[in-house]
């Protein structure tokens, strides 16, 4: 199963004394197990464009309007046998301690109609 792993900066990091995993170590482990499909970091929200169509007109505005410390910093696509495997991979990512990780299973258009 494929999962989108969204890496989010949230301004409320873990303060425990547990040793941190470096991103290079995390990547080597996940890629070595064949669970990493692709991923990229993303530019900050200040560089984003919001695109909407209303009454037939395209509206493009700069960045998000929400005043929040949370923002999507990057993503990875994982290929894991189970959700539990994907959770284990996500929990080992350095940003699980410095921010948060959101996992979502891919939902193909063909086949399963369950929400």
N, C-alpha and C positions, 0 to 999 in steps of 0.2 A: 504494500500500500504506500502511496505517496502522501507526504505531509508537507504543508507550508509551515515553516518555522519563522515567525516574525519576531525580530529582535527589537525590543522597545526600551528606550531610555525613560526612566520614570522618576528619577530624583530621590528615590528611597532605597538606597543600597543595603545589602546585608552588612552587618557590623560585627559578625562573628570573627574569631581568630583562625578559622579553618583555612588551610592553604588554598590559594587560588590556582586554577588551571589556566595556563596561557592559551591564547587563541590558536597559536601554531600547534600546540600539543593536542588541543581539542580536534582541530581539523585533521591532523595525522591519524588520530584514533578512528574518527568517524569515516574518513575516506578509506583508511586501511580495511575497515569492515565492509566496504562497499555500500554504505548507507547514505553517502553524500552525493547528490545529483548535480546541484549547482547552487550558487549563492553570490550575493554582492552586498556591499555596504551602500547606503543611500546618502545623498547630500542632505543637509539640514532642512527643516521645514521652511525656513525663510526663502529657500530657492524654489519652492513648490508653486505650481499653478493649479488652481481649482477650476474645473471645466464643468459647466452645466448648460443645458438647453432649456429655456423657458419661453413659452409662447412662440416657438419656432426660432428664437434667437439664441445664438451662442454667447455665453457669458464667461469670460475668463478673468479670474481675479488672482492676485498674488497671495500665496501661502494660506495656511489655515487661519481661521479667525479665533479659534478657541485659545484662551489663555491657560495654558497647561505646561507643566514641565515634562509631560510625556510626549514622545515622538518616535516614529518608526525609524530605526537607525540602519536596518538591513534585513535581509531575509536569507533563508537557506531552504532548499527543497531536499527533503530526506526520502529515502526509500527504505522503509522498515517493515518487518513482518507483522508487527502489532502496534497498537497505540502505546502499550506499555514500553516497548522498545524505543519508540519515538520520545516518550517522556524521559526515559533514561538518557538519551542523547541530549535532549534539551536541558536537562538538569545539570549536565556536565559542562555546558557552554558558560564561559566567563560572565556573560551578561545575565545569566540566571541569578547571579549574585549582585551584579551592578545595576540591573534594571529588571526586566522580566521578559519571558519568552511566551509567545502565544502559538499554540499548535492548532492547525486545522487540516483535517484529512481532505484530499482531493475528492471532488464529487463529479464524476464524469457525466456528460450529458446523456449518454446512452446507458441503458441498463437500469440500475437502482433508482426508483422514484421516491424513496423515503427521504423526508426532510431531516 
